[in-house]
Amino acid sequence: MSYKVTVIIPTYNSVDFLDETIDSIKNQTIGFENIELILVDDYSTDNTQEMIDEYCRKYENIKTYESGKKTGTPGRARNIAMKHAQADYIMFIDHDDKYSETCVENLYTAITENSADVAIGKFQNFGENNIVTEHWITEDVVLNSIDENLLFLSINGIWRMIFPKEFLKKHDITFPEGVFAEDLTFMIDVFVNSNKIVFINDIVYKFRLRTGENSSTSLSKGMHYLNGLIEGYKNTVDVLKKNNAMKYYDTVFNQHLTCWLSDVALSETISSDDKKMLIDKSVPFFKKMNDISPFPPNDTLKDIIHDISDENMEVAYEKVENYNIYTNQIHLLELEIENQRNRIANLQTTKGWFKYKTNNIKERLINKFNH
């Protein structure tokens, strides 16, 4: 049987979410019969694989494959699924998220009608009305090269994209295994090799934001994740070198390293010694920067980055330790500014009311004396 799109889900301890995720795929307007769904589990400790096996028995277009070894990251599972994919186009979804009903159809239409190498849509948090992604895109966009708009290098989330299978094969684009930031490496490889990029101004993906004990790894900001990111960034550098695309280094890493450094500084779960170790590992990355321009702008982080790149390590350590104090002070100043704005607005309203009353009294007195 032929399919239009292969959807890939890497799973791990997914029993609480998987039914809802698969339901969102089954209810696609493109028709579930046009979708091949592949799930690869990373040796869950719950009944995830049993759930997957039951789905495979019930639906011929739902399939599963053995990962061969546990890695703790989704890269290997996705690579295995891509090797087995039968459709001409490939999409991804995380095991606890959902597609909008028209997601697959809209992305499939966008990539096929434009003969593009990647099509992208917006995503939205569960239960929230605000769009959490690219506010600077207000209409459909078609680029013939990433050079036409480098802001696209800041777009994240492979799960709201679609890719031609042959394009991925041609450029040998796969996921690094056993590290985090594997999706960043994959996306940068796609963007620098793409001859046409399409962005549709539609919400195609619903992202489950989990916090606390049930938070996703990427939201926990612990040592395992932050160290895994800095290890994973090495693969992104390799991809830039492989494609003779180091000219994009500053654009890519001003964003990602800035966020990483902020997470290290603000983390309450790792020790000062571990923070120092992480900062030491980041030196080669920061030293490669020619133009340090944190994205989003942050003067305090910019100073720390300069210290790291100049290897003024003791100064950098101290500033990282005090970063929480800086951010709290900035937050308090922002609150004070907002309070002052509100006071001004109230005063202006009061001033307007007095002006209205004065004019009203004046008009009544003039009318009285005229009569």
matplotlib code that plots the C-alpha trace (Angstrom):
import matplotlib.pyplot as plt

x = [0.0, 1.3, 1.2, 1.6, 3.3, 5.2, 4.8, 7.5, 7.1, 10.0, 8.6, 9.7, 7.3, 4.5, 1.4, -0.1, -0.1, 0.2, -3.5, -4.2, -1.2, -2.2, -5.8, -4.7, -3.0, -5.9, -8.2, -6.2, -8.2, -5.8, -7.2, -5.5, -5.3, -2.8, -0.5, 2.1, 2.7, 6.0, 6.8, 10.2, 10.5, 13.6, 13.1, 10.4, 10.0, 6.2, 3.8, 4.5, 5.7, 2.7, 0.4, 2.3, 2.1, -1.7, -2.0, 0.1, -2.3, -5.3, -4.0, -1.9, -0.5, 0.9, 4.3, 7.1, 10.8, 13.4, 15.9, 18.6, 19.9, 18.8, 20.2, 18.1, 17.6, 15.2, 17.8, 18.4, 14.6, 14.0, 16.9, 15.6, 12.1, 13.4, 15.2, 11.9, 9.7, 7.7, 6.1, 7.8, 7.4, 8.4, 7.1, 7.8, 5.7, 6.7, 4.9, 3.0, 1.9, -0.8, -1.3, -4.0, -6.6, -5.4, -1.6, -0.6, -2.8, -1.7, 2.0, 1.8, 0.0, 2.6, 5.6, 4.2, 2.7, 5.9, 8.3, 10.1, 12.7, 10.9, 7.6, 7.0, 4.0, 3.4, 2.7, 0.7, 0.8, -1.9, -4.9, -3.4, -4.7, -1.4, 0.9, 4.3, 6.2, 7.2, 5.2, 7.3, 5.6, 2.1, 1.6, 2.8, 6.5, 8.6, 12.4, 14.7, 17.6, 18.1, 20.2, 17.0, 16.0, 18.5, 15.8, 14.6, 17.7, 16.1, 13.1, 13.0, 10.8, 11.2, 7.7, 6.0, 7.8, 7.6, 10.5, 10.9, 12.5, 14.7, 16.1, 17.1, 18.8, 20.5, 22.2, 22.7, 20.7, 20.2, 20.0, 23.0, 22.5, 23.0, 23.1, 20.6, 20.2, 19.9, 17.0, 19.0, 21.7, 19.1, 17.3, 20.5, 21.5, 18.1, 18.1, 21.6, 20.9, 17.4, 16.7, 13.2, 11.8, 8.0, 6.4, 2.7, 1.0, -1.2, -1.1, -0.2, 1.1, 0.0, 2.8, 2.2, 4.1, 4.9, 6.5, 7.4, 8.0, 6.4, 8.2, 10.0, 13.8, 14.2, 12.3, 14.2, 17.4, 19.4, 23.0, 22.3, 20.4, 22.7, 25.8, 24.1, 23.3, 26.9, 28.0, 25.2, 26.3, 29.5, 27.4, 25.9, 29.4, 30.3, 27.3, 28.2, 31.7, 30.5, 28.4, 30.9, 28.4, 30.4, 29.2, 26.0, 27.8, 27.2, 23.5, 22.9, 24.9, 24.2, 20.7, 21.3, 24.4, 22.8, 19.8, 22.1, 24.2, 21.2, 19.8, 23.2, 23.3, 19.7, 19.6, 18.9, 19.6, 23.3, 26.2, 28.7, 31.4, 29.2, 28.4, 32.1, 32.7, 29.9, 31.3, 34.8, 33.3, 31.7, 34.9, 35.6, 32.1, 32.2, 35.7, 34.5, 32.1, 33.2, 30.1, 28.7, 25.1, 22.9, 19.5, 17.3, 19.4, 20.9, 23.8, 24.6, 25.0, 26.9, 29.5, 29.8, 30.2, 33.0, 34.7, 34.4, 35.7, 38.6, 39.1, 38.7, 37.2, 37.2, 35.3, 32.9, 32.3, 31.5, 29.1, 27.3, 26.9, 25.5, 23.3, 20.2, 20.7, 21.0, 17.9, 15.9, 17.1, 16.0, 12.7, 12.1, 13.0, 10.6, 7.9, 8.7, 8.6, 5.2, 3.9, 5.0, 3.4, 0.1, 0.4, 1.0, -2.0, -4.2, -3.0, -3.7, -7.1, -7.7, -6.3, -8.7, -11.6, -10.8, -10.5, -13.8, -15.5, -13.9, -15.0, -18.5, -18.8, -17.4, -20.0, -22.8, -21.8, -21.6, -25.0, -26.4, -25.1, -26.1, -29.7]
y = [0.0, 3.5, 6.4, 10.1, 10.8, 8.8, 10.2, 9.1, 9.0, 8.2, 7.0, 6.5, 5.8, 7.2, 5.4, 8.6, 10.5, 8.2, 7.5, 11.2, 11.8, 8.9, 10.0, 13.4, 11.5, 9.3, 12.3, 14.1, 15.6, 14.1, 10.7, 8.3, 5.8, 8.1, 8.1, 5.5, 5.8, 4.4, 4.2, 3.3, 2.9, 3.6, 0.6, 2.1, 0.8, 1.0, -0.6, 1.7, -1.1, -3.2, -0.3, 0.1, -3.6, -3.5, -0.5, -2.4, -5.4, -3.2, -1.0, -2.1, 1.4, 1.5, -0.1, -0.5, -1.5, -2.4, 0.3, -2.2, -0.3, 2.3, 5.8, 8.1, 10.5, 10.3, 10.5, 6.8, 6.0, 8.6, 7.4, 3.8, 4.9, 7.0, 4.0, 2.0, 4.9, 4.0, 7.4, 10.1, 12.7, 12.4, 14.2, 13.9, 14.3, 13.9, 11.3, 13.7, 16.4, 16.6, 17.7, 20.1, 18.4, 19.9, 19.7, 16.9, 18.1, 21.7, 20.9, 18.2, 20.7, 23.4, 21.2, 19.5, 22.5, 24.5, 21.6, 22.7, 20.9, 21.8, 23.2, 24.7, 25.8, 27.5, 25.8, 26.6, 25.5, 23.2, 25.1, 28.5, 31.0, 32.8, 31.7, 31.0, 31.1, 33.4, 36.7, 38.3, 36.0, 37.2, 35.5, 32.5, 32.9, 31.2, 31.4, 30.2, 30.2, 30.6, 33.7, 35.5, 35.6, 34.4, 34.7, 31.3, 29.9, 30.7, 28.5, 25.3, 22.2, 19.5, 18.3, 21.2, 20.5, 18.1, 16.9, 15.0, 11.6, 11.8, 15.2, 13.8, 10.8, 12.9, 15.1, 12.3, 14.2, 12.2, 12.7, 12.5, 9.7, 9.7, 13.5, 16.4, 19.2, 16.5, 18.3, 21.5, 19.6, 18.1, 21.4, 23.3, 20.6, 20.9, 24.7, 25.1, 22.5, 23.7, 25.4, 26.2, 26.8, 27.3, 28.7, 28.6, 31.0, 28.3, 26.6, 23.0, 21.7, 21.6, 21.5, 20.0, 22.2, 20.0, 21.4, 20.0, 16.3, 15.4, 17.9, 16.9, 16.6, 19.8, 21.7, 20.3, 22.2, 19.7, 18.7, 15.8, 17.9, 21.0, 18.8, 16.9, 20.1, 21.3, 17.9, 17.9, 21.4, 19.8, 17.9, 21.2, 22.7, 19.6, 20.0, 23.7, 22.6, 19.8, 22.2, 25.0, 27.0, 28.4, 31.9, 31.0, 30.1, 33.4, 33.5, 30.0, 30.0, 33.6, 32.3, 28.8, 29.4, 32.5, 30.4, 27.6, 30.0, 31.6, 28.1, 27.2, 30.4, 30.2, 26.5, 25.7, 22.0, 22.0, 23.0, 25.8, 23.4, 21.8, 25.2, 25.9, 22.6, 23.4, 26.9, 25.5, 23.1, 26.1, 28.0, 26.6, 27.5, 31.1, 31.6, 30.8, 33.8, 36.8, 38.9, 38.4, 39.5, 37.6, 36.7, 37.9, 40.9, 40.7, 43.0, 41.0, 37.7, 39.5, 40.6, 37.0, 35.7, 38.2, 37.0, 33.3, 33.9, 35.9, 33.1, 35.4, 32.4, 33.6, 36.7, 34.6, 32.2, 35.1, 36.8, 33.5, 33.0, 36.5, 36.3, 35.4, 38.6, 40.6, 39.1, 39.8, 43.4, 43.7, 42.2, 44.6, 47.5, 46.3, 46.1, 49.6, 50.9, 49.2, 50.7, 54.2, 53.8, 52.8, 55.8, 58.1, 56.6, 57.2, 60.7, 61.4, 59.9, 62.1, 65.2, 64.5, 64.1, 67.5, 69.1, 67.8, 68.9, 72.4, 72.8, 71.6, 74.1, 76.9, 76.2, 76.1, 79.5, 81.1, 79.7, 81.0, 84.5, 84.7, 83.9]
z = [0.0, -0.9, 1.6, 1.1, 4.4, 7.0, 10.5, 13.0, 16.8, 19.1, 22.4, 26.0, 29.0, 26.9, 28.2, 29.7, 26.4, 23.4, 22.8, 22.5, 20.2, 17.9, 17.9, 16.5, 13.6, 13.0, 12.7, 10.0, 7.2, 4.6, 5.7, 8.0, 5.1, 3.5, 6.5, 7.5, 11.3, 12.7, 16.4, 17.8, 21.5, 23.6, 25.9, 28.1, 31.7, 31.5, 29.0, 26.1, 23.8, 24.6, 23.6, 20.4, 19.6, 20.1, 17.7, 15.1, 15.4, 14.9, 12.0, 9.1, 8.6, 12.1, 12.5, 15.0, 14.8, 17.4, 18.3, 19.2, 22.2, 24.7, 24.1, 26.3, 23.3, 20.3, 17.5, 17.0, 17.0, 14.4, 12.2, 12.3, 11.4, 8.5, 7.0, 7.0, 5.8, 2.7, 1.9, -0.2, 2.6, 6.3, 9.4, 13.1, 16.3, 19.9, 22.0, 24.2, 21.6, 19.0, 15.4, 14.5, 12.3, 9.1, 9.9, 7.6, 4.7, 4.9, 5.1, 2.4, 0.1, 0.8, 0.1, -3.0, -4.7, -4.2, -4.9, -1.7, 0.5, 3.7, 4.7, 8.2, 10.2, 13.6, 16.9, 20.0, 23.7, 24.9, 26.2, 25.3, 22.8, 22.3, 19.5, 21.0, 17.8, 15.0, 15.5, 12.8, 10.1, 9.3, 5.9, 3.9, 3.0, 0.3, 0.3, -2.4, 0.0, 3.8, 2.9, 2.0, 5.6, 8.3, 10.9, 9.7, 11.3, 14.7, 13.9, 16.0, 16.2, 13.5, 14.6, 12.7, 9.5, 6.5, 4.4, 1.1, 1.9, -1.2, -0.2, 3.2, 1.5, -1.1, 1.5, 4.0, 6.7, 9.8, 13.6, 15.9, 18.4, 22.1, 22.5, 22.9, 20.4, 17.8, 16.2, 15.9, 13.9, 11.7, 11.0, 10.2, 7.8, 6.1, 6.0, 4.5, 1.8, 0.9, -2.5, -1.4, 2.1, 2.6, 5.8, 6.1, 8.5, 10.1, 13.5, 12.7, 16.0, 19.6, 22.1, 25.6, 28.1, 31.1, 34.3, 37.7, 38.3, 35.0, 32.9, 29.7, 29.7, 27.8, 30.5, 33.5, 32.8, 34.9, 34.5, 32.2, 29.8, 29.8, 29.4, 26.7, 24.8, 24.8, 23.5, 20.9, 19.6, 18.4, 15.7, 14.6, 14.1, 12.1, 9.9, 9.2, 8.3, 6.1, 4.1, 4.0, 5.9, 8.8, 7.8, 9.7, 12.9, 14.7, 13.6, 14.9, 18.1, 19.3, 19.9, 21.1, 23.2, 24.8, 25.9, 27.1, 29.1, 30.7, 31.6, 33.2, 35.2, 36.4, 37.1, 40.7, 40.4, 39.6, 41.8, 41.3, 40.4, 37.8, 36.4, 36.1, 34.3, 31.8, 31.2, 30.6, 28.0, 26.3, 25.7, 22.2, 21.0, 22.3, 20.9, 17.4, 17.5, 15.4, 16.4, 19.8, 19.6, 22.1, 20.8, 22.3, 23.4, 26.8, 27.9, 31.0, 29.1, 26.4, 29.1, 30.3, 26.8, 26.2, 29.4, 28.4, 24.9, 26.3, 28.8, 31.8, 33.6, 37.2, 36.2, 34.1, 37.0, 39.4, 36.9, 36.3, 40.1, 40.3, 37.2, 39.2, 41.2, 38.0, 36.5, 39.7, 39.7, 36.0, 36.8, 39.7, 37.5, 34.8, 37.4, 38.7, 35.1, 34.6, 37.8, 36.8, 33.4, 35.1, 37.4, 34.5, 32.7, 35.8, 36.1, 32.5, 32.9, 36.0, 34.1, 31.3, 33.7, 35.3, 32.0, 30.9, 34.1, 33.9, 30.3, 31.2, 34.1, 31.9, 29.2, 31.8, 33.2, 29.8, 28.9, 32.2, 31.8, 28.1, 29.1]

ax = plt.figure().add_subplot(projection="3d")
ax.plot(x, y, z, "-o")
ax.set_aspect("equal")
plt.show()
